[in-house]
Amino acid sequence: MRRRNEHQKSLPAASLHVVLALLDGELHGYAVMQRVGELSDGAVKMGPGTLYGTLNRLVDDGLVVETTDRVDRDESERRRYYELSASGRSVALVELSRLRTLVDRVTRTLDGGAMA
C-alpha cells in the first residue's frame, strides 16, 4: 500500500471528486458516481472505468477503504461499498480548504477589478 506524502501535490481531478463525494460517509460505487454529479451540478460525469480505476488507486494509496464485507448485506447485493480512511478524510478536508482559498482569492481579484 502506497502512502500519501503530506506535502504531495493536490489530487488529480477524478480523485478529488471521489474523496469529496465520500466526505458524507460510506457509499457504493454507483452512488459515488451520482454524488459526484450532484456536487458538480451535473458538470462532471464519471463513467464506471474512471470511477473504479480511481477508487482502486485511492484504496492503494490508503485514502479509501472498501467496506463491502464489514457489514452484513443481502446476499443478492453485488454492490461494493467504500468510505474514506482517516488519512483520506484529512486529505479531502485539506483539498476542500485549498479550493475554498482559490475561489476566495479569485473572487477578491475579480471584485478588485484587476481582471475583467
Chimera marker file (.cmm) of the C-alpha trace (Angstrom):
<marker_set name="trace">
<marker id="1" x="0.000" y="0.000" z="0.000" r="1" g="1" b="0" radius="0.5"/>
<marker id="2" x="1.399" y="3.364" z="-1.007" r="1" g="1" b="0" radius="0.5"/>
<marker id="3" x="1.065" y="6.196" z="1.482" r="1" g="1" b="0" radius="0.5"/>
<marker id="4" x="0.473" y="9.772" z="0.507" r="1" g="1" b="0" radius="0.5"/>
<marker id="5" x="3.197" y="12.236" z="1.410" r="1" g="1" b="0" radius="0.5"/>
<marker id="6" x="1.772" y="15.136" z="3.418" r="1" g="1" b="0" radius="0.5"/>
<marker id="7" x="3.451" y="17.634" z="1.063" r="1" g="1" b="0" radius="0.5"/>
<marker id="8" x="2.352" y="15.894" z="-2.123" r="1" g="1" b="0" radius="0.5"/>
<marker id="9" x="0.694" y="17.865" z="-4.903" r="1" g="1" b="0" radius="0.5"/>
<marker id="10" x="-3.057" y="18.239" z="-4.939" r="1" g="1" b="0" radius="0.5"/>
<marker id="11" x="-5.173" y="15.277" z="-6.005" r="1" g="1" b="0" radius="0.5"/>
<marker id="12" x="-5.972" y="14.658" z="-9.678" r="1" g="1" b="0" radius="0.5"/>
<marker id="13" x="-9.464" y="15.825" z="-10.641" r="1" g="1" b="0" radius="0.5"/>
<marker id="14" x="-11.143" y="12.396" z="-10.592" r="1" g="1" b="0" radius="0.5"/>
<marker id="15" x="-9.639" y="11.549" z="-7.193" r="1" g="1" b="0" radius="0.5"/>
<marker id="16" x="-10.648" y="14.934" z="-5.837" r="1" g="1" b="0" radius="0.5"/>
<marker id="17" x="-14.249" y="14.420" z="-6.899" r="1" g="1" b="0" radius="0.5"/>
<marker id="18" x="-14.367" y="10.945" z="-5.353" r="1" g="1" b="0" radius="0.5"/>
<marker id="19" x="-12.916" y="11.946" z="-1.969" r="1" g="1" b="0" radius="0.5"/>
<marker id="20" x="-15.250" y="14.928" z="-1.774" r="1" g="1" b="0" radius="0.5"/>
<marker id="21" x="-18.208" y="12.683" z="-2.633" r="1" g="1" b="0" radius="0.5"/>
<marker id="22" x="-17.218" y="10.325" z="0.200" r="1" g="1" b="0" radius="0.5"/>
<marker id="23" x="-16.998" y="13.070" z="2.840" r="1" g="1" b="0" radius="0.5"/>
<marker id="24" x="-20.625" y="12.361" z="3.803" r="1" g="1" b="0" radius="0.5"/>
<marker id="25" x="-19.817" y="8.713" z="4.560" r="1" g="1" b="0" radius="0.5"/>
<marker id="26" x="-19.940" y="5.243" z="3.045" r="1" g="1" b="0" radius="0.5"/>
<marker id="27" x="-21.344" y="4.866" z="-0.472" r="1" g="1" b="0" radius="0.5"/>
<marker id="28" x="-21.487" y="2.128" z="-3.080" r="1" g="1" b="0" radius="0.5"/>
<marker id="29" x="-19.808" y="2.764" z="-6.425" r="1" g="1" b="0" radius="0.5"/>
<marker id="30" x="-22.876" y="3.879" z="-8.370" r="1" g="1" b="0" radius="0.5"/>
<marker id="31" x="-23.850" y="6.220" z="-5.531" r="1" g="1" b="0" radius="0.5"/>
<marker id="32" x="-20.353" y="7.765" z="-5.694" r="1" g="1" b="0" radius="0.5"/>
<marker id="33" x="-20.932" y="8.471" z="-9.401" r="1" g="1" b="0" radius="0.5"/>
<marker id="34" x="-24.306" y="10.049" z="-8.584" r="1" g="1" b="0" radius="0.5"/>
<marker id="35" x="-22.852" y="12.124" z="-5.734" r="1" g="1" b="0" radius="0.5"/>
<marker id="36" x="-20.058" y="13.436" z="-7.976" r="1" g="1" b="0" radius="0.5"/>
<marker id="37" x="-22.746" y="14.538" z="-10.440" r="1" g="1" b="0" radius="0.5"/>
<marker id="38" x="-24.742" y="16.223" z="-7.674" r="1" g="1" b="0" radius="0.5"/>
<marker id="39" x="-21.742" y="18.047" z="-6.208" r="1" g="1" b="0" radius="0.5"/>
<marker id="40" x="-20.677" y="19.292" z="-9.636" r="1" g="1" b="0" radius="0.5"/>
<marker id="41" x="-24.245" y="20.256" z="-10.590" r="1" g="1" b="0" radius="0.5"/>
<marker id="42" x="-24.015" y="17.783" z="-13.456" r="1" g="1" b="0" radius="0.5"/>
<marker id="43" x="-20.779" y="19.203" z="-14.875" r="1" g="1" b="0" radius="0.5"/>
<marker id="44" x="-18.764" y="16.074" z="-14.047" r="1" g="1" b="0" radius="0.5"/>
<marker id="45" x="-19.995" y="12.737" z="-15.348" r="1" g="1" b="0" radius="0.5"/>
<marker id="46" x="-17.792" y="9.920" z="-14.153" r="1" g="1" b="0" radius="0.5"/>
<marker id="47" x="-18.058" y="6.616" z="-16.009" r="1" g="1" b="0" radius="0.5"/>
<marker id="48" x="-17.519" y="3.208" z="-14.392" r="1" g="1" b="0" radius="0.5"/>
<marker id="49" x="-13.977" y="2.794" z="-15.773" r="1" g="1" b="0" radius="0.5"/>
<marker id="50" x="-12.823" y="6.126" z="-14.388" r="1" g="1" b="0" radius="0.5"/>
<marker id="51" x="-14.664" y="5.609" z="-11.108" r="1" g="1" b="0" radius="0.5"/>
<marker id="52" x="-13.348" y="2.141" z="-10.310" r="1" g="1" b="0" radius="0.5"/>
<marker id="53" x="-9.835" y="2.906" z="-11.559" r="1" g="1" b="0" radius="0.5"/>
<marker id="54" x="-9.823" y="5.970" z="-9.306" r="1" g="1" b="0" radius="0.5"/>
<marker id="55" x="-11.264" y="4.057" z="-6.344" r="1" g="1" b="0" radius="0.5"/>
<marker id="56" x="-8.633" y="1.328" z="-6.759" r="1" g="1" b="0" radius="0.5"/>
<marker id="57" x="-5.830" y="3.921" z="-6.767" r="1" g="1" b="0" radius="0.5"/>
<marker id="58" x="-7.294" y="5.644" z="-3.710" r="1" g="1" b="0" radius="0.5"/>
<marker id="59" x="-7.532" y="2.286" z="-1.909" r="1" g="1" b="0" radius="0.5"/>
<marker id="60" x="-3.897" y="1.522" z="-2.856" r="1" g="1" b="0" radius="0.5"/>
<marker id="61" x="-2.887" y="4.955" z="-1.528" r="1" g="1" b="0" radius="0.5"/>
<marker id="62" x="-4.684" y="4.305" z="1.768" r="1" g="1" b="0" radius="0.5"/>
<marker id="63" x="-7.145" y="7.180" z="1.314" r="1" g="1" b="0" radius="0.5"/>
<marker id="64" x="-10.236" y="4.999" z="0.783" r="1" g="1" b="0" radius="0.5"/>
<marker id="65" x="-11.189" y="1.635" z="2.263" r="1" g="1" b="0" radius="0.5"/>
<marker id="66" x="-13.571" y="-0.884" z="0.781" r="1" g="1" b="0" radius="0.5"/>
<marker id="67" x="-16.218" y="-1.663" z="3.388" r="1" g="1" b="0" radius="0.5"/>
<marker id="68" x="-18.316" y="-4.172" z="1.441" r="1" g="1" b="0" radius="0.5"/>
<marker id="69" x="-17.663" y="-7.091" z="3.806" r="1" g="1" b="0" radius="0.5"/>
<marker id="70" x="-17.671" y="-5.080" z="7.025" r="1" g="1" b="0" radius="0.5"/>
<marker id="71" x="-21.472" y="-5.046" z="7.315" r="1" g="1" b="0" radius="0.5"/>
<marker id="72" x="-23.870" y="-7.934" z="6.669" r="1" g="1" b="0" radius="0.5"/>
<marker id="73" x="-25.670" y="-7.269" z="3.415" r="1" g="1" b="0" radius="0.5"/>
<marker id="74" x="-28.279" y="-9.075" z="1.370" r="1" g="1" b="0" radius="0.5"/>
<marker id="75" x="-26.534" y="-11.975" z="-0.400" r="1" g="1" b="0" radius="0.5"/>
<marker id="76" x="-28.062" y="-10.938" z="-3.722" r="1" g="1" b="0" radius="0.5"/>
<marker id="77" x="-26.475" y="-7.486" z="-3.439" r="1" g="1" b="0" radius="0.5"/>
<marker id="78" x="-23.352" y="-7.214" z="-5.603" r="1" g="1" b="0" radius="0.5"/>
<marker id="79" x="-22.510" y="-3.617" z="-4.798" r="1" g="1" b="0" radius="0.5"/>
<marker id="80" x="-19.096" y="-2.653" z="-3.483" r="1" g="1" b="0" radius="0.5"/>
<marker id="81" x="-19.032" y="-0.060" z="-0.698" r="1" g="1" b="0" radius="0.5"/>
<marker id="82" x="-16.333" y="2.495" z="0.076" r="1" g="1" b="0" radius="0.5"/>
<marker id="83" x="-15.516" y="5.134" z="2.658" r="1" g="1" b="0" radius="0.5"/>
<marker id="84" x="-12.666" y="7.483" z="3.428" r="1" g="1" b="0" radius="0.5"/>
<marker id="85" x="-9.927" y="6.299" z="5.747" r="1" g="1" b="0" radius="0.5"/>
<marker id="86" x="-8.822" y="8.703" z="8.492" r="1" g="1" b="0" radius="0.5"/>
<marker id="87" x="-5.994" y="9.942" z="6.261" r="1" g="1" b="0" radius="0.5"/>
<marker id="88" x="-8.388" y="10.136" z="3.297" r="1" g="1" b="0" radius="0.5"/>
<marker id="89" x="-10.755" y="12.326" z="5.276" r="1" g="1" b="0" radius="0.5"/>
<marker id="90" x="-7.844" y="14.554" z="6.251" r="1" g="1" b="0" radius="0.5"/>
<marker id="91" x="-6.705" y="14.835" z="2.620" r="1" g="1" b="0" radius="0.5"/>
<marker id="92" x="-10.273" y="15.581" z="1.481" r="1" g="1" b="0" radius="0.5"/>
<marker id="93" x="-10.593" y="18.383" z="4.038" r="1" g="1" b="0" radius="0.5"/>
<marker id="94" x="-7.198" y="19.838" z="3.034" r="1" g="1" b="0" radius="0.5"/>
<marker id="95" x="-8.274" y="19.754" z="-0.625" r="1" g="1" b="0" radius="0.5"/>
<marker id="96" x="-11.594" y="21.409" z="0.244" r="1" g="1" b="0" radius="0.5"/>
<marker id="97" x="-9.746" y="24.162" z="2.121" r="1" g="1" b="0" radius="0.5"/>
<marker id="98" x="-7.354" y="24.607" z="-0.812" r="1" g="1" b="0" radius="0.5"/>
<marker id="99" x="-10.303" y="25.004" z="-3.200" r="1" g="1" b="0" radius="0.5"/>
<marker id="100" x="-12.045" y="27.489" z="-0.898" r="1" g="1" b="0" radius="0.5"/>
<marker id="101" x="-8.845" y="29.550" z="-0.715" r="1" g="1" b="0" radius="0.5"/>
<marker id="102" x="-8.511" y="29.503" z="-4.500" r="1" g="1" b="0" radius="0.5"/>
<marker id="103" x="-12.113" y="30.635" z="-5.003" r="1" g="1" b="0" radius="0.5"/>
<marker id="104" x="-11.732" y="33.365" z="-2.349" r="1" g="1" b="0" radius="0.5"/>
<marker id="105" x="-8.566" y="34.704" z="-3.984" r="1" g="1" b="0" radius="0.5"/>
<marker id="106" x="-10.078" y="34.730" z="-7.454" r="1" g="1" b="0" radius="0.5"/>
<marker id="107" x="-13.244" y="36.372" z="-6.147" r="1" g="1" b="0" radius="0.5"/>
<marker id="108" x="-11.225" y="39.105" z="-4.405" r="1" g="1" b="0" radius="0.5"/>
<marker id="109" x="-9.218" y="39.662" z="-7.583" r="1" g="1" b="0" radius="0.5"/>
<marker id="110" x="-12.358" y="39.949" z="-9.677" r="1" g="1" b="0" radius="0.5"/>
<marker id="111" x="-14.055" y="42.199" z="-7.126" r="1" g="1" b="0" radius="0.5"/>
<marker id="112" x="-10.946" y="44.417" z="-7.122" r="1" g="1" b="0" radius="0.5"/>
<marker id="113" x="-11.291" y="44.978" z="-10.854" r="1" g="1" b="0" radius="0.5"/>
<marker id="114" x="-7.879" y="43.582" z="-11.743" r="1" g="1" b="0" radius="0.5"/>
<marker id="115" x="-9.444" y="41.007" z="-14.044" r="1" g="1" b="0" radius="0.5"/>
<marker id="116" x="-12.288" y="41.580" z="-16.455" r="1" g="1" b="0" radius="0.5"/>
<link id1="1" id2="2" r="1" g="1" b="0" radius="0.2"/>
<link id1="2" id2="3" r="1" g="1" b="0" radius="0.2"/>
<link id1="3" id2="4" r="1" g="1" b="0" radius="0.2"/>
<link id1="4" id2="5" r="1" g="1" b="0" radius="0.2"/>
<link id1="5" id2="6" r="1" g="1" b="0" radius="0.2"/>
<link id1="6" id2="7" r="1" g="1" b="0" radius="0.2"/>
<link id1="7" id2="8" r="1" g="1" b="0" radius="0.2"/>
<link id1="8" id2="9" r="1" g="1" b="0" radius="0.2"/>
<link id1="9" id2="10" r="1" g="1" b="0" radius="0.2"/>
<link id1="10" id2="11" r="1" g="1" b="0" radius="0.2"/>
<link id1="11" id2="12" r="1" g="1" b="0" radius="0.2"/>
<link id1="12" id2="13" r="1" g="1" b="0" radius="0.2"/>
<link id1="13" id2="14" r="1" g="1" b="0" radius="0.2"/>
<link id1="14" id2="15" r="1" g="1" b="0" radius="0.2"/>
<link id1="15" id2="16" r="1" g="1" b="0" radius="0.2"/>
<link id1="16" id2="17" r="1" g="1" b="0" radius="0.2"/>
<link id1="17" id2="18" r="1" g="1" b="0" radius="0.2"/>
<link id1="18" id2="19" r="1" g="1" b="0" radius="0.2"/>
<link id1="19" id2="20" r="1" g="1" b="0" radius="0.2"/>
<link id1="20" id2="21" r="1" g="1" b="0" radius="0.2"/>
<link id1="21" id2="22" r="1" g="1" b="0" radius="0.2"/>
<link id1="22" id2="23" r="1" g="1" b="0" radius="0.2"/>
<link id1="23" id2="24" r="1" g="1" b="0" radius="0.2"/>
<link id1="24" id2="25" r="1" g="1" b="0" radius="0.2"/>
<link id1="25" id2="26" r="1" g="1" b="0" radius="0.2"/>
<link id1="26" id2="27" r="1" g="1" b="0" radius="0.2"/>
<link id1="27" id2="28" r="1" g="1" b="0" radius="0.2"/>
<link id1="28" id2="29" r="1" g="1" b="0" radius="0.2"/>
<link id1="29" id2="30" r="1" g="1" b="0" radius="0.2"/>
<link id1="30" id2="31" r="1" g="1" b="0" radius="0.2"/>
<link id1="31" id2="32" r="1" g="1" b="0" radius="0.2"/>
<link id1="32" id2="33" r="1" g="1" b="0" radius="0.2"/>
<link id1="33" id2="34" r="1" g="1" b="0" radius="0.2"/>
<link id1="34" id2="35" r="1" g="1" b="0" radius="0.2"/>
<link id1="35" id2="36" r="1" g="1" b="0" radius="0.2"/>
<link id1="36" id2="37" r="1" g="1" b="0" radius="0.2"/>
<link id1="37" id2="38" r="1" g="1" b="0" radius="0.2"/>
<link id1="38" id2="39" r="1" g="1" b="0" radius="0.2"/>
<link id1="39" id2="40" r="1" g="1" b="0" radius="0.2"/>
<link id1="40" id2="41" r="1" g="1" b="0" radius="0.2"/>
<link id1="41" id2="42" r="1" g="1" b="0" radius="0.2"/>
<link id1="42" id2="43" r="1" g="1" b="0" radius="0.2"/>
<link id1="43" id2="44" r="1" g="1" b="0" radius="0.2"/>
<link id1="44" id2="45" r="1" g="1" b="0" radius="0.2"/>
<link id1="45" id2="46" r="1" g="1" b="0" radius="0.2"/>
<link id1="46" id2="47" r="1" g="1" b="0" radius="0.2"/>
<link id1="47" id2="48" r="1" g="1" b="0" radius="0.2"/>
<link id1="48" id2="49" r="1" g="1" b="0" radius="0.2"/>
<link id1="49" id2="50" r="1" g="1" b="0" radius="0.2"/>
<link id1="50" id2="51" r="1" g="1" b="0" radius="0.2"/>
<link id1="51" id2="52" r="1" g="1" b="0" radius="0.2"/>
<link id1="52" id2="53" r="1" g="1" b="0" radius="0.2"/>
<link id1="53" id2="54" r="1" g="1" b="0" radius="0.2"/>
<link id1="54" id2="55" r="1" g="1" b="0" radius="0.2"/>
<link id1="55" id2="56" r="1" g="1" b="0" radius="0.2"/>
<link id1="56" id2="57" r="1" g="1" b="0" radius="0.2"/>
<link id1="57" id2="58" r="1" g="1" b="0" radius="0.2"/>
<link id1="58" id2="59" r="1" g="1" b="0" radius="0.2"/>
<link id1="59" id2="60" r="1" g="1" b="0" radius="0.2"/>
<link id1="60" id2="61" r="1" g="1" b="0" radius="0.2"/>
<link id1="61" id2="62" r="1" g="1" b="0" radius="0.2"/>
<link id1="62" id2="63" r="1" g="1" b="0" radius="0.2"/>
<link id1="63" id2="64" r="1" g="1" b="0" radius="0.2"/>
<link id1="64" id2="65" r="1" g="1" b="0" radius="0.2"/>
<link id1="65" id2="66" r="1" g="1" b="0" radius="0.2"/>
<link id1="66" id2="67" r="1" g="1" b="0" radius="0.2"/>
<link id1="67" id2="68" r="1" g="1" b="0" radius="0.2"/>
<link id1="68" id2="69" r="1" g="1" b="0" radius="0.2"/>
<link id1="69" id2="70" r="1" g="1" b="0" radius="0.2"/>
<link id1="70" id2="71" r="1" g="1" b="0" radius="0.2"/>
<link id1="71" id2="72" r="1" g="1" b="0" radius="0.2"/>
<link id1="72" id2="73" r="1" g="1" b="0" radius="0.2"/>
<link id1="73" id2="74" r="1" g="1" b="0" radius="0.2"/>
<link id1="74" id2="75" r="1" g="1" b="0" radius="0.2"/>
<link id1="75" id2="76" r="1" g="1" b="0" radius="0.2"/>
<link id1="76" id2="77" r="1" g="1" b="0" radius="0.2"/>
<link id1="77" id2="78" r="1" g="1" b="0" radius="0.2"/>
<link id1="78" id2="79" r="1" g="1" b="0" radius="0.2"/>
<link id1="79" id2="80" r="1" g="1" b="0" radius="0.2"/>
<link id1="80" id2="81" r="1" g="1" b="0" radius="0.2"/>
<link id1="81" id2="82" r="1" g="1" b="0" radius="0.2"/>
<link id1="82" id2="83" r="1" g="1" b="0" radius="0.2"/>
<link id1="83" id2="84" r="1" g="1" b="0" radius="0.2"/>
<link id1="84" id2="85" r="1" g="1" b="0" radius="0.2"/>
<link id1="85" id2="86" r="1" g="1" b="0" radius="0.2"/>
<link id1="86" id2="87" r="1" g="1" b="0" radius="0.2"/>
<link id1="87" id2="88" r="1" g="1" b="0" radius="0.2"/>
<link id1="88" id2="89" r="1" g="1" b="0" radius="0.2"/>
<link id1="89" id2="90" r="1" g="1" b="0" radius="0.2"/>
<link id1="90" id2="91" r="1" g="1" b="0" radius="0.2"/>
<link id1="91" id2="92" r="1" g="1" b="0" radius="0.2"/>
<link id1="92" id2="93" r="1" g="1" b="0" radius="0.2"/>
<link id1="93" id2="94" r="1" g="1" b="0" radius="0.2"/>
<link id1="94" id2="95" r="1" g="1" b="0" radius="0.2"/>
<link id1="95" id2="96" r="1" g="1" b="0" radius="0.2"/>
<link id1="96" id2="97" r="1" g="1" b="0" radius="0.2"/>
<link id1="97" id2="98" r="1" g="1" b="0" radius="0.2"/>
<link id1="98" id2="99" r="1" g="1" b="0" radius="0.2"/>
<link id1="99" id2="100" r="1" g="1" b="0" radius="0.2"/>
<link id1="100" id2="101" r="1" g="1" b="0" radius="0.2"/>
<link id1="101" id2="102" r="1" g="1" b="0" radius="0.2"/>
<link id1="102" id2="103" r="1" g="1" b="0" radius="0.2"/>
<link id1="103" id2="104" r="1" g="1" b="0" radius="0.2"/>
<link id1="104" id2="105" r="1" g="1" b="0" radius="0.2"/>
<link id1="105" id2="106" r="1" g="1" b="0" radius="0.2"/>
<link id1="106" id2="107" r="1" g="1" b="0" radius="0.2"/>
<link id1="107" id2="108" r="1" g="1" b="0" radius="0.2"/>
<link id1="108" id2="109" r="1" g="1" b="0" radius="0.2"/>
<link id1="109" id2="110" r="1" g="1" b="0" radius="0.2"/>
<link id1="110" id2="111" r="1" g="1" b="0" radius="0.2"/>
<link id1="111" id2="112" r="1" g="1" b="0" radius="0.2"/>
<link id1="112" id2="113" r="1" g="1" b="0" radius="0.2"/>
<link id1="113" id2="114" r="1" g="1" b="0" radius="0.2"/>
<link id1="114" id2="115" r="1" g="1" b="0" radius="0.2"/>
<link id1="115" id2="116" r="1" g="1" b="0" radius="0.2"/>
</marker_set>
